[in-house]
């Protein structure tokens, strides 16, 4: 049965960061939240979203308003895969790329939201229903700018509160300082909590090989973005040289880029970001490919949406805990015994506060 898209609107909401966030190469300035609401001729609607961390939001909005939304109207909302492929084909001159992927994601998540609401099912059930909870690790306690004492206290507090692990950013002025910080966190959280380590693409291969020794010494759960994301060969060599799993994905923008990493054994953890890869439709493809390679999926950021995608697929490993939507939502992630529980209401699993969204709308 057809459900024709009769209208689609895009808007931009700026959300201040809930706390200062810095890594080796950048600061999280604000969350530019790009939202798309669509309606269909059967009276149904869907609300989807995407984001940037401070720049490019108006470019994503222009891509939507000038090109993608006019092409979306008249499409059959039930045929999400076909709509996604058709819209991608209409942006060949700008794909694969961040702006196009972020714009497609806002549309694709709106289409999935509409489908879930129409059928009365949560996203995690409709997209697969593999598990009803997912382990959580904390990133908010591990930012690079934090003094050593505050870093250690925050990580220990997160684990004491039930997080199964913490992520610590590296890239301080010296390797010795980073190693000292990692060891101090390991001593504070004990041997049983996981310690994830993130370099945010700060190193070359030689430096990453040296750093991997420090990570082995503290029993790191993974070495995240050690090299520039386009250096697949470098990641392949690093993965072969260290016992620490290599995690890649937040800076990749298509299933094809993940496929190359998986085929070459260059990533032993993949971290697709549903906004940056173009939506739920390609995210699920990536997750299925990773599962076929026996590589866990531990998505980047967007915990409010990724919790449902982790519940949809069997190969999910961890959910990253970084709250960011509390200013425009009415509920929060439910965490029990170190795991996030799947949302129960139909749709993406996010209870949006429409009045708050209107109040923070900038375009």
N, C-alpha and C positions, 0 to 999 in steps of 0.2 A: 504494500500500500504506500503510495506516494505521500510525502509531506513537504510541500513546496515552501522554500524560504521566501517569505513575503517582505521582510524588513530586517535590517541589521545596522546597529549603531556601535561606534567605537568611542571610548572616552579614556582620559588619562587621569590617574589619581597619584599624587605624590605622597609617599609614606616616609616619615623620618625614621632612621634606624632606631631600634629599641635600645641599643647600646653601641658605643664606639667599636668598630670592627676594622682591623688592619691586618694585612699579610705582607709578604715579602715584596710585592709589586704594586699594591694599590690599597685604597681605603674605600669602604662601602659608604658612599655619601648619602644616598637615599634610595628608596625603592620606587622607581617610576613604574607604576602598575598600569598596564594597558589592558583594558577590559572590552569585551565584545558581548553585546546582547543581541540575540536573534529571535525572530518569531516566525512561525509557520502557519499555513492556512488552516490547520486543524486547531488553532488556538494555543498550541504549546509554545514554550520559550526555553531558551538556554542561556546561561551566563558563563563565559569563559574568561581566562586572563593569561597574561604573560608579564614579563618584567625586565627592567634593567637595574643596575646598581648605581645609577647616577647620571648616565649620559645616553642619548640615543632614543629616548622615549618618544619624542615628537617625530623622529624619523620613522619609527614603527607605526605611529598613528597615521602618518601621511601615506605609508604603504597600504595600510588598511583602507583608509578613506578614498584614496585616489585610484586604487587598482583592485584590491582583493574583495572588498565588500560589494562593489557594483557587480563583480563577477559571481559572487555568492548568491545574490538574489535570483530566484528562479530555479535554483538547484534543488534536488531531492535530498532533504536532510537525513533521510533514512540510509542513504548510500554514502556513509562517511568516508570510506576508503576511496570511492570514486571522486568525491568532492575534493578531498585532499590532493589526489593526484592531478586533478584538473586545474586546481589553483596553483599548484607547484609548476605545472607545465606553462602556465601563463606568466611566470616570473623567471624564465630561463636566464635572462640577462643579469639577474641578481642572485641566483642560486648556484651553488650552495653558499649561504652567507648568513650572518647573524640577524640582520634586519628582516630578511624574508622569513627565516625560521621562527623568529619571535612573533611576527605577525601571523603566520600560519597557525602557531600554537594557540593564540587567542581565539581564533575561529574554531579550530579542531576541538579544543576543550569545551567551547560553547555547544558544539554539535553533540558531543558525548554527554554533556550535562542535560541537554534536552532529551536525548534518547533515554537516559537513566530515569529522569523524572516522568517521562511518558509511560515507561514500563513499571514505575514504582520500585526501582531497585537501586541500591548503592552501587557506585562505580566499581568497587572492588569485587562485587559479586558478578556484575554483568560482564566485566572484562576477564573473568577467569575464576575468581573465588578460591584461590589456592590456600590461603591461610587467613585466620581471623586476628592475627597480631604479628608484630615485627619488632625485633630488638632495636633499642634506641641507644645512640651514643651522643654525647654533648660536644658542641663546638664552641659555644659561647664563652666557655672558661679558658680557651686556649689561644686567644689572639696574640699577635706578635708584639704589640705595643705594651702589653701588660708587664709590670715589674715582676721579678722572679717570685717574690713572696706572694703577690696577688695571684699569679699564675698557679702556683702550687696549692694555695688555699682554695681557689675556685675549682680546680680539677678534683681535689679531694672531696669538696662539698658535693659536686655533681655525682660522683660515684657513691658517696654516702646516701644521697637522695634516691639512688636506684638506677642511675645510668650504667649500662654495661661497659662503657668505655668513654674516653675523651679524645678529642683531636687537638694536637698542639701544632701551631704554625712555626716553621723555622725560616731562617734567613736573616738572623741578627748579624752584626758586623763581623763576627768570627765564628768559625766552626766550633771552637772550644766553648764559646758561650752557648751556642745551640745545644751542644752535647751536655753541658752542665744543666741546662733547663730541662732537657728530656730526662736525665737521670733523677733530678729532683722530683719531677712529676711521677716517675715510676716508683720511687721510694714512697711517695705520699699515697698513691692509689693502690699499692700492693701488687702482687704477682698475678692476681686473677682477673683484674680489670684490663680491658684492651686499651692500647695506646696507639691511636692513629696519628700519623705525622704527615704534614702538608707543606710542600715547598712552593706551590703556586707558580711553577715553571721558572723558578729563579736560577737554576744551575745549568751548566753544560755537562756533558757526559763524564768528563774527568772528575769534576767536583761531586757529581751525584754518586759516582763509584766510591769516593772517599766517604761521603755522608752515609752511604748504605752500611758501612761498618759500624758507625755510631748507632744506627737504628737497630742493627742486629744485636748490639750489646744491651739494648733496653727492651728487646723482645717486641719490636713494633709490629702492629697488626698489618700495616701497609705503609708504603712510601707513595704519597699522592702527588701527582703532577711534578715529578722531579725535574723534567725537561720541558722545553717548548712543545706544545701539543702537536705541531706538525713534524716533529722529529721521531717518526715511527721507528726508524732503524736504531736510533739511540736508545729508545725505550726497550727495543728487542734485545740489544746488547746488555743493558742494565738488568733486565729481568733474568737473563741467563747467568749473570754474574753474582746475584745476591739471593739469599734465602728469604728476604723480606718481599712480600707480594707488592707488585707495582700497580698502582691505581690511577686510572686515566678516564676522562670523560666529560668533565664540566665545560671544557673548551672545545668540544667537538660538536658539529652542527648537522650531521646527517648519519643515517644508518650505514652508509657506505664507508665512512671514516672509521666507525666502530668495527665494521667487518674486516678492514685491513689490520687493525690492531689484533683482533681475535685470530685471524688466519696466521699471523706471524708470531703469535705467542708474546706479543709486546705488552700485554696487560693481563694481569692475573686477578684484577678487580675492575669492573667497569662502573662508571658513575654518570649515566645519562641524566641530563636535566630536561624535564618534559618541555619547558619553554624553549630551551636553546636548540632542541632537535626538531622542533616543529609541531609538537603536540603529542597527544596520547597515542594516536595511530602509529607514528614511527617509533615512539618509545617502546611500545609493545613488541615491535619487530626486533628492536635491539635486545630487549630482554630475552626473547625467544632464541635469538642467535647466541647470546651469551650462555644460556642454559644448555644449548647444544654443544658448546665448547667446555661445559662444566666450569664456567667462570661466574662467580657471584655478582649480582647487581646490587649496588649500594648507592642510590641516587644522590645527586647534589642538591642541597638547599630545598626550598619549596615543600617543607614537611607536610603542610596542610593538604597538599594534593598528592605528594608522593607516598604518603601512608597508604592511600587506597590502591595505588599502582603496585606497591610492595605486597599488598594483600592479594592482588590479582594473579601474580606469577609465583611459581614455585621456586625460582632461582634467586629470590631476593635474600639479602644477607643482613643489612643494617639500614636503619633510617637515621638521617642526620637531624639533630634537634637544634634548630635555630628559629625561634618564634619571630614572626614578622608581620602577621596579618591581624593582630589583636585589635588594632585601632578601627578596623572595618568589618569585624566579624563578631558574632554573638556567642560563640562557643570556643573551646580550646581542645587541643589534642588530649585524648584520655590515655594516661600512662598507668600501667599496673605491673608491678614486679619487674621493672626494667624494660617492658615492652609497650609499644603503642597499640591500642585496640582500634579495630576498624570502625569507621563511622557507620551509624545505623540508618540515617535518613537517605532518601533517594537523591541522586545527583552526584556531584563531585565530592560530596562529603563536607562541604564548607557552608556554614550558615552565615550568609552575607548580611551585613547591616546596611540596608539601602540608604537610610538617612545619613549615616556616617560617610558612605561613599560619595553622596551628593555634596556633603559638606567639605570634602577634601579634594573634590574634582578641580583640576586646573585647566583642562581642555576637553 
